[in-house]
């Protein structure tokens, strides 16, 4: 069963980016992005990539981010 952990701090996001952990992104209690990688983040935005040309920009204040570990 996979383990999920909410990403809250810059250190959490950096760890997920460095280890190339898959994450899930929720907005308004709806899953909007699943099994995607963090490629960059700022204090306001998290940029994820799930395919070669599939980039998504998520506002940190409006979304919840969870890492997925197996």
C-alpha positions in Angstrom: 0.0 0.0 0.0 1.5 3.4 -0.9 2.4 5.9 1.7 1.2 9.5 1.2 2.7 12.6 2.9 1.5 16.2 2.4 4.2 18.6 1.1 4.1 21.9 3.0 7.5 23.4 3.3 10.2 24.3 0.8 12.3 21.5 2.2 9.4 19.0 1.5 9.2 20.2 -2.1 13.0 20.2 -2.6 13.2 16.6 -1.3 10.4 15.5 -3.6 12.1 17.2 -6.6 15.6 15.8 -5.7 14.3 12.2 -5.2 12.0 12.5 -8.2 9.1 11.3 -6.2 5.7 11.1 -7.8 3.1 13.5 -6.4 -0.7 14.0 -6.5 -2.2 17.5 -6.7 -5.6 18.4 -5.3 -7.6 21.7 -5.7 -10.9 22.3 -4.0 -10.9 18.6 -2.9 -10.6 17.4 -6.5 -7.7 15.5 -7.9 -6.3 17.6 -10.7 -2.9 16.0 -11.3 -1.7 12.5 -10.5 1.6 10.7 -10.7 3.5 13.8 -11.7 7.0 15.1 -10.9 8.0 18.5 -9.5 10.5 20.1 -11.8 10.6 23.6 -10.2 8.9 25.5 -7.4 8.8 29.0 -6.0 7.1 30.5 -3.0 3.9 30.9 -5.0 3.9 28.2 -7.7 4.8 24.6 -8.2 5.6 23.4 -11.7 5.0 19.7 -12.4 5.6 17.5 -15.5 3.8 14.3 -16.2 4.9 13.9 -19.8 7.5 15.2 -22.3 5.6 18.4 -23.1 2.9 18.2 -20.3 3.8 21.0 -17.9 1.3 22.2 -15.2 1.5 25.3 -13.0 -0.2 25.1 -9.6 -0.6 27.9 -7.1 0.7 26.8 -3.8 -2.0 28.6 -1.8 -4.9 27.0 -3.7 -3.6 23.4 -4.0 -2.6 20.6 -1.8 0.4 18.4 -2.7 1.0 14.8 -1.6 4.0 12.7 -2.3 3.4 9.0 -3.1 5.9 6.4 -1.8 5.5 2.7 -2.4 
